[in-house]
Every structure is written in structure tokens, then in C-alpha cells.
């Protein structure tokens, strides 16, 4: 089943091309058989056999794009030579076996590609031409040939109708699957943003709390504070309290009914060595380079830690036994977090669909104006690289 998936994806992306290839192959085979047959068995002139047969079977390819023109061309190309030459018994008359096959292919192509209305025209127009010949000759030999042609054409029309319904249902199913996947990704992004909002609340709330405390205690810590300055400090403290209250209300909206918010202090890059040590104790072959000891904003430090934590967890989960290298470095105004792992030492079961991991890491980097790239390496491993701007931290 796995081997069929690339073929199905190609057919879905190149439906028209597949029809051209299929009808072209049928037309070439039938032409190669029928052209000499028309000249040798039915007594047609060589040029007449070549051109009439080319027009009749070339219409199969034309029918992919222009069904009406193809139908008229097929009807004329199969009717006109028969009106000029007489029946060479015991050969099939008025249509040869290959002409009947081409008729079925024409009906099938037009009905499946363009719907029942044009498909019915593709059935009736050549059907009328063969029926006209039957009325002219009025013998059982011609009547049997017409019955076989019209009967097999009807079967082709029924099969084409089934295929068209199958294609329509398949297209609807694919569209619904894409919509469902897009909705799932949007939901994952929303959930990840809620988690980021809770963590950012802890970061910003800490700073606002310090501002409020410093502003409130300034007139007690600093002697001889002028009354206007003391009033200004009181206003700053009040603004900080108001902003803190508004942030908590906003966080309550984001949380919804979930009151189990994380209350532990949020980790920073300083906690990354402990994370690596825990992974090593769990059996992972992991090494850490960095992190830098430069001062940076709490938001950047938290985002870098969470990205490294998620990338390490993914490597341990999806590539057991691999070597994991974690590098955290500063380059100019950006903080880079790189987590690379080699190929898995043992086979792992792959799961379809994207989870929270890559989406969450990308959202964390984007929230700070950064970027994240993740993908397999040429050696069979996986590499995650996040770039987090530190301008905010530098300006603080």
C-alpha cells in the first residue's frame, strides 16, 4: 500500500496529463493495428487508410480537451470510408474490432472527463453513424456488429459514470481532509499560543511587580522626596497594578475553564545544563555547547530553553539511540539554538500528521521576531535551528 501512495499523489496532481498519456497509448496501439488492416482487409487506399485511421484514433487524445470535436471527427472518420467501400465478408462490418474498442475508449474518456451530457453525445453520434450503415445494408451480419458496438459502448459509459463518481468523492474527501488538517493546525497554534501567553505572563508580571514595589517604596527609601515626585511614584505604582490586573484578566480569558495554571518559576537558559544532565541519566548520548553567559531578556531565555527542551524530547522519542548535540550561541544580535541528532540506532514507528512540537517551537521563535527551521539531514538525522533576536534584551 505504501508503494501506491506516490503514484496516487502524482495522479491527483497531474490528472489531465494522466488522461493524455492513457488515451495516447491506446490510440497508438490501435492505429498501429488498424492502419494496415484497413488497407489489406477492407481494400482501402493506403493514404485513405492512414489518414482516416489517424483521424478516428487521434480523436481519443483530442477528447481529453475537446470532446465535441473529437466525437464528430470519430463519427466521420469511421463512417465515410465505409460509405465508399463495400463489406469484405467475413471481416467485421461496418466497424472493425479495433474501431469498436476505440468507440468504447472514446465514450469512456468523454463521460469520465466531461460528464454525462457530453458523454451521451459521444455515445449517440458514432452510434447513429453505425446505425445508419445497418439501415443501409439491412442484413444480420451488420446488425450483429452494430449491437456489439452499441452494447459495449453502453458498458463503457456505465463504467465511466462509476469512475467519475469515484473521482468526485475522492476529490471531496481530499478537500475535507485538507480542511481538517488546516483546522487541526490552527487549533494547535492557538493552544501553543495560550501556553506561551501563560509563560509570558510570568515573565512580564515579575517585571511589573518590581516596578510597582519600587515605585511604592521609593518615597520611603529615598530621603526628602519632593511631593510632586512622590505623587509621580504613586501614579507609576498605580499604573503597574492596573496593568498587572488587566494582564491577569486577559490570561483568565486565554485559560478558559482550565484553572490549573503553571505556578512554578519559569526555566531559563541557566537550567539547560540540568536538562541535558537529566537526559544523559535517562540513557541519551547528548552533549551541550554553551549557553552563553551574556545577559538577555527573560522572554528570550525562556523561549530558547523551551525550544531546546522540545527538540531534545523529539530526538529522544523519534530517534532512540542517536547522538544529540545541543549548541546555544550568540552571534551578533541573535541567539541561536541548534539541536542536531544522528539517525536512529533502532527502527521507530512513524506517525502521520504534525504534532505540537514543531508548531510550538516555531511559534515561540516567531513571538519574539525570530525564525525556526527544522528538517532531516543528508545523513538521516534531524536538525532544528532557531534564531531569536536579542534586541529587546540589549535595550532593556
ChimeraX attribute file (.defattr): number of C-alpha atoms within 10 A of each C-alpha:
attribute: neighborCount
match mode: 1-to-1
recipient: residues
	/A:1	4
	/A:2	6
	/A:3	7
	/A:4	8
	/A:5	10
	/A:6	10
	/A:7	11
	/A:8	11
	/A:9	11
	/A:10	12
	/A:11	14
	/A:12	15
	/A:13	11
	/A:14	11
	/A:15	12
	/A:16	14
	/A:17	12
	/A:18	14
	/A:19	19
	/A:20	17
	/A:21	12
	/A:22	14
	/A:23	22
	/A:24	18
	/A:25	14
	/A:26	18
	/A:27	22
	/A:28	14
	/A:29	12
	/A:30	21
	/A:31	23
	/A:32	13
	/A:33	13
	/A:34	22
	/A:35	20
	/A:36	16
	/A:37	16
	/A:38	20
	/A:39	16
	/A:40	13
	/A:41	14
	/A:42	21
	/A:43	14
	/A:44	21
	/A:45	12
	/A:46	14
	/A:47	11
	/A:48	14
	/A:49	23
	/A:50	18
	/A:51	12
	/A:52	23
	/A:53	26
	/A:54	20
	/A:55	20
	/A:56	26
	/A:57	30
	/A:58	22
	/A:59	27
	/A:60	32
	/A:61	22
	/A:62	21
	/A:63	27
	/A:64	20
	/A:65	16
	/A:66	14
	/A:67	25
	/A:68	18
	/A:69	13
	/A:70	23
	/A:71	28
	/A:72	16
	/A:73	22
	/A:74	29
	/A:75	22
	/A:76	17
	/A:77	21
	/A:78	23
	/A:79	21
	/A:80	12
	/A:81	19
	/A:82	18
	/A:83	12
	/A:84	8
	/A:85	11
	/A:86	13
	/A:87	16
	/A:88	12
	/A:89	10
	/A:90	8
	/A:91	13
	/A:92	17
	/A:93	22
	/A:94	28
	/A:95	21
	/A:96	18
	/A:97	17
	/A:98	16
	/A:99	21
	/A:100	19
	/A:101	17
	/A:102	24
	/A:103	29
	/A:104	22
	/A:105	22
	/A:106	32
	/A:107	33
	/A:108	26
	/A:109	25
	/A:110	30
	/A:111	29
	/A:112	25
	/A:113	23
	/A:114	16
	/A:115	15
	/A:116	18
	/A:117	10
	/A:118	18
	/A:119	24
	/A:120	15
	/A:121	18
	/A:122	30
	/A:123	23
	/A:124	18
	/A:125	17
	/A:126	26
	/A:127	18
	/A:128	15
	/A:129	18
	/A:130	26
	/A:131	20
	/A:132	15
	/A:133	19
	/A:134	21
	/A:135	11
	/A:136	11
	/A:137	13
	/A:138	11
	/A:139	10
	/A:140	10
	/A:141	16
	/A:142	21
	/A:143	19
	/A:144	13
	/A:145	21
	/A:146	25
	/A:147	15
	/A:148	14
	/A:149	23
	/A:150	21
	/A:151	13
	/A:152	17
	/A:153	26
	/A:154	17
	/A:155	14
	/A:156	23
	/A:157	26
	/A:158	17
	/A:159	15
	/A:160	23
	/A:161	19
	/A:162	14
	/A:163	16
	/A:164	19
	/A:165	13
	/A:166	13
	/A:167	15
	/A:168	12
	/A:169	12
	/A:170	13
	/A:171	13
	/A:172	12
	/A:173	12
	/A:174	13
	/A:175	12
	/A:176	12
	/A:177	12
	/A:178	12
	/A:179	12
	/A:180	12
	/A:181	14
	/A:182	12
	/A:183	12
	/A:184	15
	/A:185	17
	/A:186	13
	/A:187	13
	/A:188	18
	/A:189	17
	/A:190	15
	/A:191	16
	/A:192	20
	/A:193	17
	/A:194	17
	/A:195	18
	/A:196	18
	/A:197	18
	/A:198	21
	/A:199	21
	/A:200	18
	/A:201	17
	/A:202	19
	/A:203	17
	/A:204	14
	/A:205	19
	/A:206	14
	/A:207	15
	/A:208	19
	/A:209	16
	/A:210	13
	/A:211	17
	/A:212	23
	/A:213	15
	/A:214	16
	/A:215	21
	/A:216	18
	/A:217	14
	/A:218	16
	/A:219	18
	/A:220	12
	/A:221	10
	/A:222	8
	/A:223	8
	/A:224	9
	/A:225	13
	/A:226	10
	/A:227	10
	/A:228	9
	/A:229	12
	/A:230	18
	/A:231	14
	/A:232	13
	/A:233	20
	/A:234	18
	/A:235	15
	/A:236	18
	/A:237	22
	/A:238	15
	/A:239	15
	/A:240	21
	/A:241	18
	/A:242	14
	/A:243	15
	/A:244	20
	/A:245	13
	/A:246	12
	/A:247	17
	/A:248	16
	/A:249	12
	/A:250	14
	/A:251	17
	/A:252	15
	/A:253	12
	/A:254	17
	/A:255	17
	/A:256	9
	/A:257	8
	/A:258	9
	/A:259	8
	/A:260	7
	/A:261	12
	/A:262	11
	/A:263	9
	/A:264	7
	/A:265	9
	/A:266	17
	/A:267	16
	/A:268	17
	/A:269	23
	/A:270	15
	/A:271	14
	/A:272	21
	/A:273	15
	/A:274	11
	/A:275	17
	/A:276	22
	/A:277	14
	/A:278	12
	/A:279	17
	/A:280	13
	/A:281	11
	/A:282	10
	/A:283	11
	/A:284	19
	/A:285	17
	/A:286	20
	/A:287	17
	/A:288	16
	/A:289	12
	/A:290	16
	/A:291	22
	/A:292	14
	/A:293	10
	/A:294	7
	/A:295	10
	/A:296	18
	/A:297	16
	/A:298	21
	/A:299	23
	/A:300	25
	/A:301	22
	/A:302	21
	/A:303	26
	/A:304	27
	/A:305	23
	/A:306	20
	/A:307	26
	/A:308	25
	/A:309	17
	/A:310	17
	/A:311	27
	/A:312	23
	/A:313	14
	/A:314	16
	/A:315	24
	/A:316	22
	/A:317	12
	/A:318	18
	/A:319	22
	/A:320	20
	/A:321	18
	/A:322	20
	/A:323	19
	/A:324	25
	/A:325	18
	/A:326	22
	/A:327	18
	/A:328	22
	/A:329	16
	/A:330	18
	/A:331	11
	/A:332	9
	/A:333	14
	/A:334	16
	/A:335	22
	/A:336	20
	/A:337	24
	/A:338	23
	/A:339	25
	/A:340	24
	/A:341	28
	/A:342	20
	/A:343	22
	/A:344	19
	/A:345	11
	/A:346	10
	/A:347	10
	/A:348	11
	/A:349	7
	/A:350	7
	/A:351	8
	/A:352	6
	/A:353	8
	/A:354	12
	/A:355	12
	/A:356	15
	/A:357	16
	/A:358	19
	/A:359	16
	/A:360	22
	/A:361	25
	/A:362	20
	/A:363	22
	/A:364	27
	/A:365	20
	/A:366	16
	/A:367	16
	/A:368	17
	/A:369	13
	/A:370	19
	/A:371	18
	/A:372	21
	/A:373	13
	/A:374	17
	/A:375	12
	/A:376	14
	/A:377	13
	/A:378	8
	/A:379	9
	/A:380	10
	/A:381	18
	/A:382	22
	/A:383	18
	/A:384	21
	/A:385	19
	/A:386	26
	/A:387	23
	/A:388	24
	/A:389	22
	/A:390	23
	/A:391	16
	/A:392	14
	/A:393	15
	/A:394	12
	/A:395	8
	/A:396	7
